[in-house]
């Protein structure tokens, strides 16, 4: 099970995107359980029945002005009611000063407060994609991911089948390596899978008999990508004379990764087969299908049309009794 995201880890990531400073100390080990951020809303008016306390909380100019308008006794009562919830942390936008008792009550509950000079709308716009990325479903896969004509091909197969050698040949032909051996896959939205390599292993390849090689050092920085959308799974298998092989491409096979269905193509290896050219054809054929051109279906329709024409001629000859 993955370790939960902490406030400290979240803030370290946020600081790479916009300025942020903490009011007070502590609370960085609190867990962040939701990818959503919202304002306190009606909680400050006393209605707490539908308060999403697990979300990150943001105080804009309206919330701070409302608290400042209250009497000290009423403000403290509302703040104690608000911080009684198990909040992850609180953000204050536009660089505003927090009202009296705000930081003290938060410190008593161990809830950290962070301030940013960003306007509230801009803060929401910047933090949302970061949260979506941190909470995106992720898995690790064994295989090699390459960018071939702009199509992300993920090569799978048993160890030693030749996945790395195939991708190395593709790189030599001008295509780009994304990750070899270990691919970290993340789902974005409902149907997009983004693959990348581990930060320590990225853009190194292991070639049996040669060892580790540094792809950008040998082929140049243009030979690699930091990440790429996975679009087609290419499964390499040893040639089996008795295997049932799709000869037309009409019976397409699929596989599911993180809930996303992808086309899967099995390529059987035997001596003399140019797997690199086949991989390029797979990528180009995927681009054609994406643009609405399906060679297998077009051929099948043409064949059915010819069969119908022949059937019509036979029927005419049978019915011709002149």
N, C-alpha and C positions, 0 to 999 in steps of 0.2 A: 504494500500500500504506500502511495506517495505521501511524503510529509506535508502537512498543511502549510499554506503560505502564511508567513508572519508579517506583522506590520513593518518590522525592520527590513525584511527583504523587499516588500512592496515599495517602501519609501526610497530604498537604494535604487530601485528601478525607475521610480518617478523622477528622481533628481537628474537622471540623464535626459529627461524631456522638458522639464521646466523648473524654475527656482522654487525651493521649499526650505523652510526652517522650522524647527520644533520649539514650541513654547513649553518650557519645563523639561523634565527628563523622565526616562523610564517608559514602560509600556510597549517596548518594541518587540517583545516576545508574544504579544497577543495574536491569536489566529484571525485570519481574514477568511471568512467562509462564503462570501458572496462576491460575484463579479459586478454587482450593481452599486451605484452611489446615488444618494438622494438627499434632499433637505429634510429637516425635522418636521416641517409642515404644521399640521394641527396639533402635534404633541405639545408645542409651546403654548397652545390655548387650552390644554388639558385633556384633549381627546387622544387616548392611547390605544384604543381597541385594535386598530389596524396598522400599528406602527411597525415597519420592517426593521427591527433593531439590529439584525445581522448585517445590514448594509453599511457601507462607509457613509458617514454623515458630513454634509457640507453646509456651512453657514455663510450665506451671502450677506449683502448689504441690508436686505429687508429683515432677516432674522436678527442681525446684530442691532439694527435700529429699534426693532420691537423690544428686545431685551433692555436696551438702554432707556426706553420710555417707561419702564415699570418702576415701581417703588423697590427699594433694596430688599424688603421682606418678601414681596411677591416674586421678584426675580430669583431670589435664592430658593424659594419653594419650587418654582418651575424648573430650575436647573437641577435641583436634587431629584426631582421626579424624572427628568430626562436622563441623567447619568445613573439612575438606578437600574437602567437596562444594561445588558452585557454588550456594550458597543465595542467595535474593533478600534476605531479612532475617529477623530473629528478634524475636518479641514476648515480653515477660515480663509475666504478669498479676499481679493482687493487689498491685501496688506493691512486689514483693519485691526484695531486694538480690541481685545476681548473685554467685555464688561467686567466690573468687579465681581469676585467670587467665582467667575467662570473657570479660571485655571485652577483655583484651589479645590473646588469640588471635583473637577476632572482628575486632579492628582490623587485625591482621596480614594477614588474608584479605580485608579491605575489606568485611566484612559488617556492616551497621548493626544496632544493637539498640535497640528501643523498649520503654518500660515504660508500663503503664496500671494504674490502681487498680482496674479492673473485675475481678470474679471471672471465672474461666476460662469457665464456661458462658455468662455474660452477654457476654463478649468474642466468643465464637463466634456467639452469636445476633445481635449487632449488626454484625459485620464481613461475614457471609455475604451479606446482601442488597446491601450496598455493592459487594462483589466481583462479584456476579451482574450488577449494573447496569453496572459498568465494562467487563465482558467480554461484554456482550450484543451480538449481531450488529446492526449499524447501517448505514443507507444514507440518502441524501438523494434526495428525489423532487420533481419539478416539478408543482405543483398547489396546491389550496387545501383546507384541512381545517376543517370546521365541526361543531359539536355541535348537532344538530337533534333535539329531543325526546329527548335522551339518547343518540342514535345518532351515531356518528362517520362522517360522509359525507366522502369524499375526492374532490374534483372534479378531473378531468383533461381534457385536450384541447389542441389546438394553441394556440400563442400568439395572443392576441387573440380567442379564441372567446367569452369572457365569463365565465370562471370567477370572477374577483374580483368582478365586478358581481353575479353570482348570490349569492355569499356575503354581499356588502354588503346586498343586499335581505333576505336571511335574518336578518342582524343587526338590521336595521331592524324586522323582524317579531318580535323578541324572542329569537332564537336566538343562539348564541355562536361567535365566531371563535377558532380555535386557532392557525392559521398560514396565511399567504398566500404564494404564489409558491414558497417553498423550505420543504419540510417534512422535518424530521429524523425518520426512522422507526427505532424500536428494537424488536427482538423480545424479549418476555418469556416465558420458558417455551417451550412447543412451538407455541402457536397464538395468541398475543396480540401484536398490533402496537400500539405506543404512539407517537403522533405529537406533535411539538412544533415550535415555531419556533426559528430561530437567535436567540441572546440579543441580538444587535445589531438584528435586524430584527423581532423578535417584536411582534405586534399592530399593525404598520403595514401599510397596504395601498396598492398603487399602482393608481389608477384613471386609465385613459387619458383625457387631456384635462383632468384635475383635478390629478393629481400624487399625492404621498404624503399619506395622511391617518392620523391617530392615532385608532384605533377607541375605546379607553377614554376618551380625552379628549372625544370627541364623544358617544358613546352611554352612557358610564358603565362602571365596572369590571365590572358584571354582564354586559357584552356580550362578555367574553373568558374563555378558559380557558388555563391554562398547558400542559396536555397532555390528550390524549384518545385512547381506544382507537379505531383505525380498524376499521370494520365493513363498510362498503359502498363500492365504487368506482363513482362516477358519471362516465361518460365522455361529454363533450359533443361532438357532431359536427354539422357543417352538414347541412341537409336534402338528401337525395339521393333523387330519385324512383325510382331503380332499386335502391336498397338493400333488402336482405332484412331485414325488421323482425319481431321476435317480437311477435305480436298477443295472445297468451294468457298469457305468463309461464311456460309449461310448459318451454320450452327455455332453462333458466337458463345464463348464461355466467359463467365464473369467471376470475380472474387470480391469479397467485402472486407474492407479495412476501416476500422473505427466507424462502422455504420455507413460507409460510402462504397457504393458498388462501382467497380472498375472493370473494363474489358481485360481479359486474360488470354494471352496467346502462347501456346506451347510450341516450342521449336525443338525438334529432335536433331541431335548432333550425330553426324557420321563423317568419316574422313572425306575431305575435299569440300565440305559445305562452307560457304563464305558467310559466317554468322554476322559479320559486320555489315555487309551489304543488305542482308535480310533485316537487320535492325533498322537501317536507314529506310528501307521500304515500309516497314511497320509504321515508322513515324510519319512518312509521307502519306501512307494510306489512311492513317488516323486523321491527318489534316484534311484529306479529301472527304472522309465521312463527316467530319465536323462541318464542312461547307456544303453538305448535302449530296455528295457523290459517293455511291456505294456500288463498287464494281461487281460484287457478287450478286446483288439484287438486280442490277441492270442486265447482267448476263442471264440470270434466271428468267426475267421477264421476256427477254428476247427469245430464249429457248421455248418458253410457253407459247409465245406468239407464233413461232414457226410450227409448233405442234398443232395449234388451232387451225392454222392455214392448211396444213396437210389433212387434218380431219375434215375440214370443209370440202376439200377437193374430193376426198374419198366418198363423202356423203353425196356430193353432186353426181359422181359417176354411178353410184348405186341407184339414185333416183332417176337418172337419165334413161328413159325407155323408148326414145325415138327410134 
